[in-house]
């Protein structure tokens, strides 16, 4: 995703898979400090669909979704389930 966006436009948005399954909401963003690259977002309020996925967890147990899995950000944040794993 080469376009720019403000974090306030993505925080709190619902996260949905390309298949239409609700996964939770965007809780926080994790950046690479040296480059400013957005690396992951924290998935808050995970749904039952998340249990079936092998999502990476942070040191404090946060569910981390790679930003590279995001395919669109409009009304929802749409992610590719295949790219989460």
Protein Blocks (a to p, Z undefined) as FASTA:
>chain_A
ZZdcdfklmgopacddfkopafbdcfbdcddfknopafbdcdehiafklmmpccdddfko
pacddfklpmbdcfbccddfklmZZ
